[in-house]
């Protein structure tokens, strides 16, 4: 029996797969295996692909074997950590998935305030270990997200204004490159690769281990959402714009124009109705956080006020139930220098045309520690922006998803005149010519040079791809 890779047209013989399987400490999963359908599934239910084989790695040796096998067989390669990749880069049709989900080792050094973490961890698993010592680093907005792709793409989270982006807290990384070699990257070793890993995505290899800088966090913070009726959306958005002007770095906040879910913490009378949600996290003393975030609660007649002293790990998992695995998701994002009256009116107008109760418009307040990192220190681009806009087209399943995508694209098009260019690559559902804008010309050229050095044949191309010179 042989397996054909529809992307490259090469043939993988059963004998070759058997040889690969025998070389692994982990598991090789084939299409005929009982657990194949579960193993191939990813978080975004809009993605439905059928890889020829899934290598569930047990360690670095397995990753190297899988990379060498894929290269020798000319196979399409997908690399999987937490499998939250919006465009479905963590799977493929016909190729091989290098699955790190079994690699969950983590070692916290509370004295040095660092953590060594393998690439298969999710943020809930990472936080469980670090919070045992009252430590954390900026993690995902959804705790089921994997640490790997999130970090490599930048890392926008609830601690970013006080602690920086996740990539700003990366101390070092171990990378299996396209030639199967293990490379260590840090400020002292392979510095250019280290620069590129902090925002340049998975273009340069498979990161098997991350070393992070940790910060004292909680374990209890002033945090949570406050819900207001959707007919007050313009008022709430104008408040939010003004409120953000004088926020200290300890406060990270978000404005969400959404539809009230049928959740037990919300009155049934507003289920399915538009809401304007203010979410805040204060990384500091609870009493001070209560004072700083208090104005978000004091606008009168909230539908629900769920803000209060909250364990950091609870805040990290607060949105998980609203973003379950298997839902269909499409995001389109950009940066904004300001929230003008015109942009706010457009936000509210577009919110009024949603095609699904799961469609949302998010405004993240940037700045703080994010903006103080010199632009050239990392590959991450546009860190000087004031806000991040994310338009989310979402449905529970495939029903109505095309209409939700059309809505998201149309809403972004209406808001694009108020954006400042560029995009956050972790919020990109599809590759487009904005990838160069995400980095700027100078950084993009540096990333191409790195790609030429570490992956000149573009073996790792299932990502927000930086094409090497030979294939551009």
N, C-alpha and C positions, 0 to 999 in steps of 0.2 A: 504494500500500500504506500502511496505517496500523497503528500499534501501540497497543493499548489497555492502560492502566495499571489493573490490577485493584484497586489500593488507592484510586485517586481517580476512576476511570472517565473520565478525560480521554483524548482521542485525540491521538496524536503522528503527524503526517503524515511521509511519507518526505522530502518537500520540506523540512520543518523540520529533520529529522535531517541532510540533506545540507548545509543552511546552517550547522548547528552544526559539522559535520565540516570544512567549508571554513574555519571561523574558528579551528581548533585548530592548534597546532604539534605536539601529541601525536596520539593515535590514537583513533578512535571504533570500538568493536567492537559489532557487531549480532549478534542470534541466528543469522543465516544464515552468519556468518563462520566460517572454518575453526578459528580459535583461541578460539571463544566458550566452549566447555565448560571449557577450561583457564583462561580468564580469569575465569569466574564462580565457580570453585571457591575455597573458603576453608579455613582450617586445621581447623576443627571439621567432621568428616565427617557429623555429625548434621544439618548445615544444607545443604539442597539447594534453591536458589532460582534463578529465571530472570529477571534484569533485562531491561528493554527495550533498554537500551544501557549500555555501559561506556565512560566517558571516561578514557582513560589519559593523565593530564596530564603535560606536559613542563615546566610552570612555572606561576607565579602567574596569568599571563594566561589559561591554559587553565582553571584552577580558577574564575576569575571568570566566564568564558564558560559553564562548566557550571552554576554556581549561577544565573546569570541565565536560562539556558535552562530549568532545572528550575522556577524560580519562574514564568516566563512561561507554561509549559505545565502548571502545577499538578501536577507529578510528585512522586512519593515519592522521597526522596533518601537514599542510603546513602553514607557516606564511608569510604574504605578507606585504611589505612596499611599495616600488616603483616598484615592480615586474620586476626588471632588472636582477634577478638571472640568470646567464648564463646556469647552468644545469637545470633550471626549478624548483628549490626548492620552489618557491612561488606558486606552484599549485601541484595537485596530481590527480591520478585516484581513484575514489571511496571514498576518505576520506573527510575531512573538511578543508576548507581554512579559516584561521583567518586573515581577511583583515583589515589592519589599514589605508587604503588609505583615509578614511574620517576623520581621526584624524590629523588635520593640525594646531593645536594651536601652537603659538610661541610668546614668550615674550622676548624682548631684553632689557637688562639693560646697557645703554651706559656708565654710570659712572663706573660700575664694569667691563664692557667689558665681559659680559656673555650673553648667550641666553638659555632659556628653550624651547625645541622643541619637539613636539609629533612625534611619529614614522611613521606617514603617510606622512610627508613632503618630497618633492623633493628638490634638491639643488637649483633649480631656485626659488622656493618659499622661501626657507631659506635665500638665498642671497638677495632677494628683500627686506626683512625686515632688515637684518643686514647692508646692504649697505646704507640704509637711514641715518645711523649714521656713515658712512665711516668705517665700521667694517666688518670682515669676518673671517672664519676659513677655513682650507683646505677642499675643496669640490670636487665633482666628475668631471671627465674629460668630462662627458656628463651631462648637467644640468637637464635632465629628470630622472636621477638616484635618487633613494630614499636615504635619509640620513641614514636609519637604518642599512641595511645589509652592506652598504659601510663602515660605522663607525666600526661595529663589526668585519669586516674582516681586518681592518687596515686603509685604506684610502689614496691612492696615488693620488695626485692632483697637481694643478699648484702652490700652495703655500707651498708644503711640505718641500722644502729645507730652507725656511725662517721660517716657522711656525710649522714644524713637520707634521707627519701623522695626519689624523683626530682623530684617537684613542688617540694620544698623547695630544689632546686638550679636551678630555672628562673629565669633572669634577665629574659628578655623573650620575647615571641612575636608573630609576624605572623599575623593572622587575617582570612580573607575572610568577612565577615558575610553575613547572609541577603539583604541588599540589594546584594551584589556588591562592596562597598567593602573595601579593604584597611586594616585597623586595627592599629596597633602598641600593644602592652600591656606595661607594665613598672611598676616601683615609682614611676616619675616621670610616666608617661603612661597615661591610661585605667586608673587604679589599681584601680577596682572590677572591671573585666573581668579584670585580672591576678589579682586575688584569686580570682575564680570559676574561672579556667582551672586553678588549682592544686587539683584535686580534684573540680571540677564537671563533668568529662567533656566530650564534644563538643557540648554543648548550644548553644553560642554562635557557632559558625561552623567553618570549615575552617582549622586551623592549618597554615600552609605552611612556617613556619620557627620553630625553637626555639633559644634561646640558653641554654646551660647553664654553670653553675659546675663546674669540674673540681677534682679532688683528687689528690695524689700517691698512687698505688696500685701496689704490686708493682715490677716486673712479675711477681715470684714471691711467692706467699703460702703460708702454712700453711693447707691447705684440703682438703676432701674428705669422703667418707662412711665410716662404720664400720657394718658389718652385724652384727646379733646375731640369734640364733634367735628366732622368733616366740613360742616358749613362755616366753620371758623378757620379754615385752612390758610387763607390769605393773611388773616390777623396773626395766626401762630407763626407763619413763615417770616413775617416782618419782625415779630418779636425775636425770633431765633437769629435773624441777621444781626440785629442790634445787640443781642445778648452775647454773641460770640466775640464782639469787638474787644472786650476787656477780660476775657476768661484767662485765668492762670493756667500754666502748663499742666497742672495736675488734673484738669477737667477735660475729658474727651466726650464729645456729644454728637448726636445724630438727629436729623429731622426725617421722619418717614411719613409720607402720604400714602395711606393704605386703606384697606377695607377690614373692618373688625372681624376677626375670625370667631368661630363658634367656640370660644374658649371659656372654661368655667370661671376665670378671673374677670370676665367682662359681663356686664348686664346683658341679658338676652335681648333687651329692647334695641340694642345697637348691633347685634350680630348681623353681618352682611351689609352694614352701612359704612359710608366713608368716614375715616378718622384721620386726624393729624396727631402724630405721636412724637413726643420729645423723649429721647433716651440720653441718659447721662451716666458717667462713671467718674468718681473723684478719687484719685490715687493718693490718699493722704488720710489724716484723722477724720473720723466720721463726723464729728461736730463741725469741723471746718467745711467738709463736703456738704453738709446740710445747709450751711450758710451760703456757700457759693452756688449750689444747684437749686436753692430754694425758689428763685424767681421762675424756674420752669414749672413749679407746682402752684404758683400763686396767680395764675391768670384767670381764676374763677371758673366754677362749674366744670371741673374735669369729669369726663365720663368714667375714668378710673385712674387712681393714683397709686401706682405700685412701686414708687420710689421709696427707698428707705435703707437702713443698714442691711447689707446683703453679703454673704460670703462671695469672694471673688470667683470661686469655682461654680457657684450657682449662677452668677452673672454670665460667665462664659458659656453656660449651657442653656441660658434663658430662651434663646431663639431656636434651639434645636428642633423642637416639635413643629415649628412653623416651616421648617425647611427639611422635610424628611427625604430619605433616600427613595428614589423611584419617581418623584415628581419631575415634570418637564420644565426646564429652566433655560432662559435666554437673558443675558445681561448686555447692556451697552453703556459705556462710561466715558466720562471726560472730566476735565478740570475747569473750575470757575474761579475767577479772581474776586468776584463779588456776587452778592445776591441783590440785583437791582429790582426796582418795582416791576419793571417789565418782565424780568425773568421769573419773578414770583407769580405774577399773573398767569404766565404761560405754564408754570408748574401746576398751578391749581386747575387751569383749563384742561390740561392733558390728563390730570388725575380724574377728571370728570368723565373721561371717555374710555376708561379701562374696559377691556373685554372679558376679564376674569377677575374674580375676587382675590386672586393671589398676585395680581399685578401691583407693583409698587414703584414709588419714586423716592430715592434716598439722597440726602445731602449730608455728607460727612464733613465735619470741621477739621481741617488740616492744621498745619502750623505747629507752634510749640517746638518740642525737641526735633520733630521731623524737619522743620525749616532751618534749624541751626546747623545741621550737618552740611559742610561744604559740598556744593553740587558735584564737584569732580571726584569726591571720595568714593563714590559707589556708582554702579551702572544705572541705578534707579533714576528716572527722570522726573521733571516737573515737581520737585519737592517743595518749591517755593509757592505753589498755589495755595489759595485760602480755603477752597472747598473742593470736594470730589462729588460729582454727580454720578449716580448709578441708576439706570432705568431697568427695571426687572419685569420681563414678560414671563409669567409663570402660570402653569395649570397643574391640577392634581395628577393628570395622566395625559395621553395624547389628544384627548377630545378638546378642541378649541385652541390647541397650542399654536397652530399656524396663525390664527387671528391674534393671539397674544404677542407673537413675534412681530407681526405687522404693526400692532399698536406700539410696541417698544421702539421699533425703528422710526415710526412716525413721530412719537413723542420726543425722541432724541433729536430728530431732524428739526423739530420746532424749537428745541432748546439750544441747538448748536450755535446760533448766533451769539449766545451769551457765554459760551465756553471759550477757553483760552488756548485750545490746541492740545494735542497729546491725549493719552489715555493710560489708565492703570491696567497693565497687562493681565493681572489676575481676574479682572472683571471683563475680559474680552471673550465673547462667545464665538467669534469667528475672526480669522486672520483678514486683515485689510491693510491698505496703504498707510493707516495711522500707526503702524508698528514703528516706522522710522520717527514719527512725531513723538512716540512714547519715550524715546531716548534722546532725540536731537541728532543732528548730522554728525557731530564730532564723536559722541559716545557710540553711535551706531557703527561708525568706521572702526573704532577700537574693538567693538564686539565682533565685527567681521574678521579682524585680524586674529582675535582669539579663536574664533571658529576655524580659521585656516590652520591654526597651530594644533588644536586639540581634536577637531573633527572635520578634516578637509573634505571627506566624502559625504558629509551630512547624514551619517548613520542615525544621529539623534535629531530627527526632523519633525517628530510629532510633539510640537511645542509651539509657542509663539516664535516662529523660526527665524533665526539669523542665518541667512544662506551664506555658505562659504563662497569665496571668489570663484572657485572652479565651477559652481553650479548656479551662480546668480544670473 
